[in-house]
Every structure is written in C-alpha cells, then in structure tokens.
C-alpha cells in the first residue's frame, strides 16, 4: 500500500511543478503587460500635451513634429531636416520655395 502511494506521489510531482511554474509565468506576464500599457499611455499623454520644441517645429497629426514650412513642395517632412533643397537654411525668402495645394 505504501508503495502505491509513493508511485502516485511521484506521478503527481511533475504536474504540481508545472502548475507552479505556469502560475509564476502568468504573474510575470501580467506585470509586463501592465507596465507596457502604462508606458504606452504615458507616451501618448506626453505626445499630445507637450509644446513644440521651437517656433519652427509644427505638429502634424499622424506624422509628428516637422520643421520648416510644410506648405513648400521641397519640405523634407522630417523633424531633423528642414528642406530637400536647402536643409539648413530658413524657409523665409527661400529662392526654391514652391507652394503646394492641400486637398
């Protein structure tokens, strides 16, 4: 009789260990998921509630912050490069300025 209980106990040990490890992994996954959701919420909050970096930066929905005159055909549509023709120069009185029409 004692041998039968011993064999049953040995048979149940892997299942108990597996159950314990699954619970631990689920708790760890829940913690990581909660942290990722909080980080995403904070990133979205900061994106919509911060002021532009300078007077030359403009926020465009779906794109982010761009520098330069976004109505110019040669605007690079980047936060780092102002223009494809005149990357460092100011947009005011630029000889290459060509207006584009937005629809």
C-alpha positions as CSV (number, residue, x, y, z in Angstrom):
1,X,0.0,0.0,0.0
2,X,2.8,2.4,0.9
3,X,4.5,1.7,-2.5
4,X,1.3,2.6,-4.4
5,X,1.0,5.9,-2.6
6,X,4.7,6.6,-3.3
7,X,4.2,5.9,-7.0
8,X,1.1,8.1,-7.2
9,X,3.1,10.9,-5.4
10,X,6.0,10.6,-7.8
11,X,3.5,10.7,-10.7
12,X,1.9,13.9,-9.4
13,X,5.1,15.8,-8.8
14,X,5.7,16.9,-12.4
15,X,2.1,18.2,-12.6
16,X,2.4,20.2,-9.4
17,X,5.8,21.7,-10.6
18,X,4.2,22.5,-14.0
19,X,1.2,24.2,-12.3
20,X,3.5,26.3,-10.1
21,X,5.7,27.4,-13.0
22,X,2.7,28.3,-15.1
23,X,1.2,30.5,-12.3
24,X,4.6,32.2,-11.9
25,X,4.9,32.8,-15.6
26,X,1.3,34.2,-15.8
27,X,2.0,36.6,-13.0
28,X,5.2,37.8,-14.7
29,X,3.4,38.2,-18.0
30,X,0.6,40.2,-16.3
31,X,3.2,42.5,-14.7
32,X,5.0,43.1,-18.0
33,X,1.7,43.7,-19.8
34,X,0.6,46.3,-17.2
35,X,4.0,48.0,-17.5
36,X,3.7,48.1,-21.3
37,X,0.2,49.6,-21.1
38,X,1.3,52.2,-18.7
39,X,4.3,53.2,-20.8
40,X,2.1,53.4,-23.9
41,X,-0.4,55.6,-22.1
42,X,2.3,57.9,-20.8
43,X,3.9,58.2,-24.2
44,X,0.5,59.1,-25.8
45,X,-0.1,61.6,-23.0
46,X,3.3,63.2,-23.5
47,X,2.9,63.4,-27.3
48,X,-0.4,65.3,-27.1
49,X,0.4,67.6,-24.2
50,X,3.9,68.8,-24.9
51,X,4.6,72.2,-26.5
52,X,6.6,72.4,-29.8
53,X,10.4,72.4,-29.5
54,X,10.8,75.7,-31.2
55,X,8.9,78.2,-33.3
56,X,10.0,76.3,-36.4
57,X,8.5,73.0,-35.3
58,X,5.0,72.2,-36.2
59,X,2.9,69.2,-35.1
60,X,1.1,67.3,-37.9
61,X,-1.4,64.7,-36.9
62,X,-0.3,61.1,-37.7
63,X,3.2,62.2,-38.6
64,X,4.6,64.1,-35.6
65,X,6.7,67.2,-35.3
66,X,8.1,68.6,-38.6
67,X,10.4,71.6,-39.1
68,X,10.2,74.2,-41.8
69,X,7.3,75.4,-43.9
70,X,5.1,72.3,-44.6
71,X,3.3,74.0,-47.5
72,X,6.5,74.0,-49.5
73,X,6.9,71.3,-52.2
74,X,10.6,70.7,-51.1
75,X,9.9,70.3,-47.4
76,X,11.6,67.1,-46.2
77,X,8.7,66.3,-43.8
78,X,11.2,65.4,-41.1
79,X,11.9,66.6,-37.5
80,X,15.7,66.8,-38.4
81,X,16.0,68.1,-41.9
82,X,14.1,71.2,-43.0
83,X,14.2,71.1,-46.8
84,X,15.5,68.7,-49.5
85,X,17.0,71.7,-51.4
86,X,18.0,73.9,-48.5
87,X,18.4,71.6,-45.5
88,X,19.9,74.1,-43.0
89,X,18.6,77.4,-44.4
90,X,15.5,79.3,-43.2
91,X,12.3,79.0,-45.2
92,X,11.6,82.7,-45.2
93,X,12.6,84.2,-48.6
94,X,14.0,80.9,-49.9
95,X,14.5,81.1,-53.7
96,X,13.4,77.5,-54.1
97,X,10.0,77.9,-52.4
98,X,7.1,76.3,-54.3
99,X,3.7,76.2,-52.7
100,X,1.6,73.0,-52.9
101,X,-2.1,72.8,-52.5
102,X,-3.6,70.6,-49.8
103,X,-6.9,68.9,-50.7
